[in-house]
Amino acid sequence: MATSNKLISVQHLVKEYNHGTVKALNDCNLDIAQGEVVAIIGPSGSGKSTLLRSLNLLEEPTGGQIFFDGVDLADKSVDINLHRQKMGMVFQHFNLFPHKTVLQNITMAPLALKKKTPEEAQKQAMELLERIGLADKAGEYPNMLSGGQKQRIAIVRALAMDPEVMLFDEPTSALDPEMVGEVLDLMRSLAKEGMTMAVVTHEMGFAREVADRVVFMAEGKILEEGSPAELFDSPKDPRLQDFLSKVL
């Protein structure tokens, strides 16, 4: 069972496709403590996004357990939607509703789930937009925004649900290089405020600077984890050494 300071505890997680012939996740174990920032790195196809998406059951595991706040989300009797409300998810491609304004995108979930009154939802949305310097975009539609602006809106949309943890699935990989910085800056500020974060990323500089712990995956397995200094400066696993020689 997950202990109190572990917000998330993944135990012996397995995800198989094609009747077990493909193992996307192979006996993965990972704990994430309250307030911890964990960066997940590795080559393409290593299972990073599958692991992240399993944390809120966007990917349904074949086996194993996922404890969140002490509750096993893999237990079929659990109402996953109640727990998803506590997990903010930010995708590679923003997933904003194109036919809704920025303000409507941010207030939609808190209103639909009756978490806030229209006045409260709008006030919070405007405060979040002020924070990222985009209050003047409240009435605009997503197609009028740059990629970096869309991704920052997607992040504050997740924050509008007051989540306990934020899950980021390669949040900068679809952005032009000059827009990456503004998104990483917002993520840095969330980390400083103590937000629990799991981040699948190709941004090694961000992983080194912001993460408390870095997890390296290959072929569906977690092969090594430790502090950024341990992983980047003295990697032990040969696969990790090879990976870093190519990306650093």
N, C-alpha and C positions, 0 to 999 in steps of 0.2 A: 504494500500500500504506500502511496506517496506520503512523505512526511511533510510537516507543516511549512517549512521554508521552501520546499519544492513546489513551484506553481504548476509545473508540467513534469510528468515522469513517463517516459516511453520505455516499455519493457518488452523485449523480444519481438519487436514489430516485424511482420512479414507482409509483403504485398506481391502477389503473383498474378501473372497474366497468362493467357493461352493455356488454361488447364494446368498451370504449374510449371510450364516449360520455361517461362521467363520470370526471374525473380528480380523485381524492381527494388525491393527492400529485403534484406536477408539478415534477420536477427539483429535489428538495430536497438540499441539501448542509449537513452539520452535523458538527462535531467536538466531542467532549466529552473533556476531559483528566482524568487521574487526580485525584480529590479535588475536582473542580469541581462546583458546583451550578448547573444550568441550568434556568431557568423558561421554560416555553413558554406564551405567551398569545395571545389572538386571539378573534374572534367565534365563535359556535357554527357548526359546519359548515366550519371553516377547515382541518381536517385535522390538528389538534393530537393528538387521541387516536390517529388512524391512524398518525401518525409515531411516537408513543411505542410503540404496540403492534407496529410493524414492527421495533423494535429487538431484540425477542426472537422475531420471526416469528409472533406471534399473528395478525398480518396478513401475508400473503405478498405481497411486492412483485411488481409486474408487470415492473419493470426497475430497474437500478442495483445498487449494492453496499452491504453493511453490514459493516464490519470491527469485530470485537470481539476484543480481545487479539491483533490481527493476523490473525485468521481471518475469511474472508468467509462470513458466515452465510447469504447468499443462494445460496451454492454448494450445489447439491442433494446433493453427496456428504458434506457436513458433518453430523455427528450433533448436531442442534440441541438435543436434550435435555441433553447434556453441558454446553452453554454456557448453557442456561436455568438450570441449577443455580447459576450464578454471578451471576444477575440476579434480585434480589428484585422482585416486582411487587405493587403495592397498588392495588386497584380502588376505584371509587366506592362500590360496594355490598358491601364487606367480603369476600364469598365465603367465609365461615366455614362449616364443616360443622355443621349444626344438631343432628345426632344424636351429636356428639362433644363432650366437655368442652373447656374452654379449654386445659387441659394436653395433651389428646390432639390438638387442632388444631395446637398448636405443635410437638409431637414427631413428628407423623405423617411428614412428608417426610424429616427426618434419619434416622429409623428405616427407612423404606421403601427409601431409597437407600443404606442401610448406611453412612451418613456417621458415625454415632455409635452407641455401645452404648446400651441403654435407660437405664442409670445416667447416662451422660454427657448424653444428650438431656434427661432429666428435670432434672438439675442446671442445665443451661444455660437450660431453659425457666423454671425457678423464678427464676433470676438475672434473666432478662429481665422477668419479671412483677414482681419486686421493684423493678426500675428504674423501671417505669411506675406503681408503687403499686397493682398489682392482684393481688398474690400470693394474697390471700384469695379470689380468683375462680377459682382453678385448677380446682376441682372442679365449677364451674357450667357450664351450657349457654348458648350464645350468646343464646337468647331471654330470658335473665334479665338481660342487660346493656343499658346505654344505647348509643345510636349511637356516641358518642365512645369508649366503652370497647371496643366491637366493632372500631372502626377502629384503635385502639392495639394491640389483640390481633392484628389482621391485619398490622400493621407488624412486631411482634416475631416473628410467625410467619415472615415473610419473612427477618428477621434471623437466625433460628435456623439458616438454611442458610449463614451466613457469606458473604453475597454480596459481589461486588466492586463492584456498582452497584445502586442502588435506583431503580426506575421507579414514579412515582406518577401515576395517571390521575385527576385531579380528586378527590383524597382527602377533601376536606371538603364537596363540593357536595351530598351527601345528608344532611348533618348539620344539626341545629338550631343556630341561631347561637351559643347559649351553650356548645355542645360543640366548636365549631371550634377554640377557643384551645388546648384540651388536646392536640389532634392536632398543631397547628402547633408547639406547644412541643416535642413529641417530635421532630418533623422538624428544628427548629432545633438541638436538641442533637446529632442525627446529623450535621448540616452542620458543627457546631463540631468534631466528632471526625474530620472529614476524609472522611466517606463521599461517594463519587461519587453524585450524584443528578440525575435528569431529572424535572422536575415540571410536568405540565400543570395549570394552576391559574387560578381566577378571583380568587384572593386577591392583589390588587395590592400590598397592604402587605407581605405575606410575600415576594413577588417582589422588591420594592424592598429589603427589609431583609436577606434571606438569600441570594438568588442572586448568584453571581459574574457571571453573564451572563443576559440576558433575550433570548428569541427571539420575534419577532412573526410570526404566520402569518395569511394570508387567502387564500381560494380555492385551497388546496392548495400555496401557495408560502410560502417564508420571505422576507418582504419587508424585514425589518430585524432586526439583532441588535447587541448591545453591552452595556456595563455598565448597571446599573439607572439610574444618573444620566444616562447618554447617552439612553437610551430614554424615560425618564419626564420628564426635564426639558427635553430638546431633541430631540424626535422629528422625523425628516426626512420619512419617507414620509407622504403625505396620508392613506392608509388608517389608519395608526397614529395620526396626529393626531386623526382622526375617532373612532376607537375609544376613545382615552384621554379625549376630551371627554365621552364617554358613561358611562365606568366610574369616573372619578376624581371 
